Amino acid sequence: QVQPVETGGGSVQAGGSLTLSCANSQSTYSIPSNYCRGWFRQAPGKQREVVATIYTGDGTTYYIDSVKGRFTISQDNAKNTVYLQMNSLKPEDTAMYYCAPSRPTPDPRRCVVNDDSAFGPWGQGTQVTVSA
């Protein structure tokens, strides 16, 4: 099973920017099909939460309200890579960031999620720390 590899994290001041990359973000199912790619984050003492998702079929995106207008998810299907451009970072964005593919789905609306149950496998994550 190929695990995603997240890179690009770091420490920045509030208002700064980072771009995360996730390689090996492909479905583990053998039959070619469309699926969602997601970025998630987990802050100390909190559950992992979805940040943004993108559908491989048509690029439909979904963002949680707290990052709308600041974060942009994108993908390169040929490279099985998904990106997360993060601008205007806030201290509350501090967390370990993970990416993962979802189970196959023909419906991009399935990428609108509020938990990570349909996603996996998971990589080691990349730490983002935003100071005030």
Summary of the structure (lengths in Angstrom):
residues: 132
radius of gyration: 13.8
end to end distance: 39.2
largest distance: 46.5
contacts: 404
relative contact order: 0.33
helix: 10%
strand: 43%
